């Protein structure tokens, strides 16, 4: 995102600072529709949205896969009693005091 915002002038319709509540926003003016091909402009926006959606889906799958691996390892260690994580249990001598 930051990469694109730093180069907003190269992406003529991309706003340098997005609208509040959004990460990315486009500003398409009458000038843009007169200077550019309208169908190319629409194709760009649609393609951009599809690519962003695809990347977000891939990131979600990656995070879920990593979380599954971590959970499996954690549960393996829980079932073995956390070897290496907990100190060896030592019996403490009890001292009884009579007062």
VODREN-502506 format. One line per 10 residues: number of its first residue (from 1); their letters; for each residue x, y, z of N, C-alpha, C. Coordinates in nm, 4 decimals, always signed. Each point is the difference from the previous one (the first is absolute). Example, Ala and Ser with C-alpha at 12.3 -4.5 7.8 and 13.67 -1.06 7.14 Angstrom:
BEGIN
1 = as = +1.3190/-0.5690/+0.7800/-0.0890/+0.1190/+0.0000/+0.0900/+0.1200/+0.0000 | -0.0350/+0.1050/-0.0720/+0.0820/+0.1190/+0.0060/-0.0770/+0.1090/+0.0730
end
This chain:
BEGIN
1 = xxxxxxxxxx = +0.0816/-0.1172/+0.0000/-0.0816/+0.1172/+0.0000/+0.0877/+0.1260/+0.0000 | +0.0977/+0.0000/+0.0893/+0.0865/+0.1179/+0.0104/+0.0742/+0.0235/-0.1315 | +0.0426/-0.1096/-0.0637/+0.0681/+0.0094/-0.1290/-0.0854/+0.0763/-0.1000 | -0.1275/-0.0348/-0.0047/-0.0894/+0.0637/-0.0963/-0.0266/+0.1455/+0.0366 | -0.0168/+0.0277/+0.1280/-0.0289/+0.1370/+0.0414/+0.1178/+0.0931/-0.0288 | +0.1218/-0.0532/+0.0123/+0.1185/+0.0813/-0.0277/+0.0101/+0.0326/-0.1491 | -0.0603/-0.0823/-0.0840/+0.0073/+0.0195/-0.1446/-0.1369/+0.0329/-0.0590 | -0.0801/+0.0699/+0.0768/-0.1380/+0.0289/-0.0413/-0.0056/+0.0792/-0.1294 | +0.1004/+0.0850/-0.0239/-0.0047/+0.0781/-0.1243/+0.0201/-0.0882/-0.1224 | +0.0620/-0.1166/+0.0166/+0.0148/-0.0936/-0.1117/-0.1305/-0.0756/-0.0279
11 = xxxxxxxxxx = -0.0805/-0.0174/+0.1041/-0.1330/-0.0586/-0.0150/-0.0964/+0.1187/+0.0007 | -0.0352/+0.0486/-0.1143/-0.0699/+0.1280/-0.0116/-0.1299/+0.0076/+0.0797 | -0.0674/-0.1113/+0.0180/-0.1297/+0.0052/+0.0679/+0.0084/-0.0396/+0.1469 | +0.1177/-0.0360/+0.0477/+0.0166/-0.0406/+0.1395/+0.0204/+0.1228/+0.0872 | -0.0753/+0.0074/+0.1073/+0.0165/+0.1123/+0.0921/+0.1230/-0.0227/+0.0860 | +0.0741/+0.1065/+0.0249/+0.1189/-0.0088/+0.0846/-0.0399/-0.0345/+0.1439 | -0.1055/+0.0619/+0.0479/-0.0518/-0.0292/+0.1337/-0.1412/-0.0555/-0.0173 | -0.0246/-0.1234/+0.0466/-0.1323/-0.0602/-0.0224/-0.1096/+0.0701/+0.0799 | -0.1215/-0.0207/-0.0424/-0.1166/+0.0517/+0.0704/-0.0047/-0.0663/+0.1372 | -0.0425/+0.0753/+0.1003/-0.0045/-0.0522/+0.1365/-0.0833/-0.1282/+0.0063
21 = xxxxxxxxxx = +0.0556/-0.1006/+0.0643/-0.0680/-0.1285/+0.0129/+0.0396/-0.1016/-0.1055 | +0.0847/+0.0399/-0.0956/+0.0430/-0.0892/-0.1070/+0.1521/-0.0023/-0.0077 | +0.0545/-0.1093/-0.0503/+0.1446/-0.0117/-0.0184/+0.0446/+0.0566/-0.1337 | -0.0816/-0.0155/-0.1006/+0.0313/+0.0473/-0.1349/-0.1242/+0.0684/-0.0548 | +0.0205/+0.1104/-0.0683/-0.1139/+0.0620/-0.0684/+0.0471/+0.0620/-0.1308 | -0.0889/-0.0015/-0.0959/+0.0262/+0.0564/-0.1318/-0.0806/+0.1284/-0.0155 | +0.0535/+0.0915/-0.0779/-0.0718/+0.1220/-0.0346/-0.0012/+0.0093/-0.1522 | -0.1161/-0.0254/-0.0567/-0.0148/+0.0066/-0.1456/-0.0822/+0.1242/-0.0316 | +0.0630/+0.0931/-0.0663/-0.0655/+0.1271/-0.0321/-0.0432/+0.0022/-0.1464 | -0.0681/+0.1056/-0.0356/-0.0412/+0.0207/-0.1383/+0.1232/+0.0076/-0.0909
31 = xxxxxxxxxx = +0.1071/+0.0614/+0.0503/+0.1251/+0.0088/-0.0756/+0.0511/-0.1395/-0.0370 | -0.0045/-0.0918/+0.0964/+0.0479/-0.1361/-0.0260/-0.0841/-0.0688/-0.1073 | -0.1306/+0.0176/+0.0085/-0.0861/-0.0672/-0.0984/+0.0138/+0.0609/-0.1390 | +0.0401/+0.1267/-0.0063/+0.0219/+0.0622/-0.1310/+0.1360/-0.0362/-0.0581 | +0.1010/-0.0138/+0.0854/+0.1364/-0.0249/-0.0454/+0.0304/-0.1488/-0.0198 | -0.0711/-0.0856/+0.0701/+0.0282/-0.1438/-0.0060/-0.1178/-0.0722/-0.0644 | +0.0286/-0.1201/-0.0466/-0.1075/-0.0837/-0.0523/-0.0847/-0.0483/+0.1170 | -0.1289/+0.0211/-0.0075/-0.0887/-0.0362/+0.1107/+0.0016/-0.1496/+0.0268 | -0.0023/-0.0795/-0.1066/-0.0021/-0.1452/+0.0206/+0.1307/-0.0486/+0.0626 | +0.1120/+0.0648/-0.0325/+0.1281/-0.0380/+0.0614/+0.0014/+0.0387/+0.1475
41 = xxxxxxxxxx = -0.0594/+0.1127/+0.0309/-0.0083/+0.0456/+0.1380/-0.0821/-0.0977/+0.0843 | -0.1136/-0.0399/-0.0531/-0.0856/-0.0967/+0.0691/+0.0719/-0.1340/+0.0129 | +0.0659/-0.0446/-0.1067/+0.0747/-0.1263/+0.0046/+0.1092/+0.0045/+0.1061 | +0.0695/+0.1140/+0.0108/+0.1058/+0.0129/+0.0997/-0.0557/-0.0142/+0.1414 | -0.1083/+0.0711/+0.0290/-0.0582/-0.0050/+0.1345/-0.0474/-0.1414/+0.0324 | -0.0662/-0.0652/-0.0939/-0.0480/-0.1369/+0.0230/+0.1171/-0.0954/+0.0199 | +0.1012/+0.0095/-0.0842/+0.1180/-0.0859/+0.0130/+0.0700/+0.0243/+0.1338 | +0.0124/+0.1256/+0.0387/+0.0632/+0.0346/+0.1271/-0.0754/-0.0636/+0.1162 | -0.1326/+0.0116/-0.0007/-0.0807/-0.0573/+0.1079/+0.0117/-0.1517/+0.0037 | +0.0025/-0.0637/-0.1156/+0.0143/-0.1457/-0.0049/+0.1346/-0.0435/+0.0563
51 = xxxxxxxxxx = +0.1066/+0.0724/-0.0359/+0.1337/-0.0353/+0.0484/+0.0121/+0.0199/+0.1506 | -0.0543/+0.1094/+0.0507/+0.0031/+0.0246/+0.1444/-0.0770/-0.1095/+0.0725 | -0.1174/-0.0358/-0.0514/-0.0805/-0.1058/+0.0612/+0.0751/-0.1324/-0.0004 | +0.0683/-0.0302/-0.1106/+0.0765/-0.1243/-0.0100/+0.1140/-0.0013/+0.1021 | +0.0711/+0.1116/+0.0128/+0.1110/+0.0062/+0.0946/-0.0481/-0.0131/+0.1437 | -0.1119/+0.0628/+0.0319/-0.0546/-0.0107/+0.1354/-0.0400/-0.1438/+0.0291 | -0.0620/-0.0669/-0.0959/-0.0383/-0.1407/+0.0188/+0.1222/-0.0877/+0.0208 | +0.1063/+0.0237/-0.0764/+0.1231/-0.0774/+0.0161/+0.0624/+0.0242/+0.1369 | -0.0025/+0.1250/+0.0466/+0.0553/+0.0300/+0.1324/-0.0802/-0.0689/+0.1095 | -0.1328/-0.0009/-0.0126/-0.0840/-0.0672/+0.0989/+0.0305/-0.1492/+0.0040
61 = xxxxxxxxxx = +0.0136/-0.0621/-0.1171/+0.0327/-0.1426/-0.0047/+0.1358/-0.0272/+0.0631 | +0.0957/+0.0861/-0.0265/+0.1340/-0.0156/+0.0559/-0.0024/+0.0115/+0.1521 | -0.0719/+0.0988/+0.0510/-0.0093/+0.0181/+0.1453/-0.0687/-0.1202/+0.0634 | -0.1071/-0.0488/-0.0612/-0.0706/-0.1162/+0.0549/+0.0879/-0.1244/-0.0010 | +0.0773/-0.0190/-0.1062/+0.0889/-0.1165/-0.0070/+0.1068/+0.0078/+0.1084 | +0.0577/+0.1178/+0.0184/+0.1021/+0.0167/+0.1037/-0.0598/-0.0202/+0.1385 | -0.1213/+0.0516/+0.0216/-0.0662/-0.0167/+0.1298/-0.0283/-0.1471/+0.0274 | -0.0377/-0.0745/-0.1024/-0.0269/-0.1429/+0.0168/+0.1266/-0.0743/+0.0414 | +0.1120/+0.0321/-0.0632/+0.1269/-0.0650/+0.0334/+0.0403/+0.0319/+0.1433 | -0.0127/+0.1263/+0.0389/+0.0350/+0.0401/+0.1366/-0.0901/-0.0703/+0.1006
71 = xxxxxxxxxx = -0.1297/-0.0062/-0.0280/-0.0933/-0.0656/+0.0913/+0.0317/-0.1486/+0.0133 | +0.0337/-0.0661/-0.1107/+0.0353/-0.1419/+0.0066/+0.1233/-0.0217/+0.0863 | +0.1023/+0.0826/-0.0174/+0.1215/-0.0133/+0.0805/-0.0288/+0.0266/+0.1469 | -0.0810/+0.1003/+0.0269/-0.0345/+0.0317/+0.1380/-0.0734/-0.1166/+0.0650 | -0.0963/-0.0559/-0.0708/-0.0767/-0.1112/+0.0563/+0.0852/-0.1250/+0.0170 | +0.0981/-0.0216/-0.0882/+0.0923/-0.1118/+0.0193/+0.0758/+0.0166/+0.1304 | +0.0486/+0.1211/+0.0261/+0.0739/+0.0261/+0.1232/-0.0891/-0.0103/+0.1228 | -0.1248/+0.0419/-0.0107/-0.0924/-0.0110/+0.1129/-0.0237/-0.1465/+0.0329 | -0.0166/-0.0823/-0.1020/-0.0277/-0.1416/+0.0246/+0.1206/-0.0717/+0.0599 | +0.1198/+0.0527/-0.0213/+0.1211/-0.0600/+0.0572/+0.0370/+0.0631/+0.1337
81 = xxxxxxxxxx = -0.0751/+0.0966/+0.0448/+0.0290/+0.0622/+0.1282/+0.1026/+0.1113/-0.0093 | +0.0096/+0.0653/-0.1104/+0.0917/+0.1119/-0.0201/+0.1447/-0.0351/+0.0299 | +0.0587/-0.0998/-0.0636/+0.1404/-0.0281/+0.0291/+0.0866/+0.1186/-0.0415 | +0.0876/+0.0371/+0.0902/+0.0899/+0.1104/-0.0297/-0.0578/+0.1361/+0.0328 | -0.1286/+0.0059/+0.0259/-0.0602/+0.1288/+0.0316/-0.0166/+0.0200/+0.1503 | -0.0258/-0.1079/+0.0707/-0.0204/+0.0110/+0.1437/+0.1190/-0.0603/+0.0734 | +0.0384/+0.0590/+0.1138/+0.1096/-0.0602/+0.0768/-0.0447/-0.1336/+0.0581 | +0.0970/-0.0835/+0.0269/-0.0309/-0.1291/+0.0604/-0.0668/+0.0227/+0.1350 | -0.0989/-0.0806/+0.0270/-0.0726/+0.0142/+0.1257/+0.0842/-0.0569/+0.1122 | +0.0174/+0.0792/+0.1018/+0.0787/-0.0441/+0.1149/-0.0895/+0.0013/+0.1224
91 = xxxxxxxxx = +0.0166/-0.1049/+0.0795/-0.0761/-0.0070/+0.1239/+0.0613/+0.0978/+0.0985 | -0.0831/+0.0787/+0.0628/+0.0478/+0.0969/+0.0971/-0.0151/-0.0592/+0.1398 | +0.1057/+0.0071/+0.0777/-0.0132/-0.0492/+0.1387/-0.0892/+0.0958/+0.0783 | -0.0933/-0.0586/+0.0722/-0.0909/+0.0821/+0.0784/+0.0531/+0.0115/+0.1414 | -0.0082/+0.1174/+0.0514/+0.0433/+0.0240/+0.1378/-0.1235/+0.0374/+0.0797 | -0.0236/-0.0777/+0.1033/-0.1140/+0.0291/+0.0861/+0.0504/+0.0726/+0.1233 | -0.0616/+0.1063/+0.0303/+0.0374/+0.0765/+0.1185/-0.1102/-0.0128/+0.1035 | +0.0446/-0.0238/+0.1244/-0.0960/-0.0011/+0.1098/+0.0179/+0.1289/+0.0763 | -0.1097/+0.0621/+0.0226/+0.0096/+0.1243/+0.0762/-0.0764/-0.0144/+0.1278
end
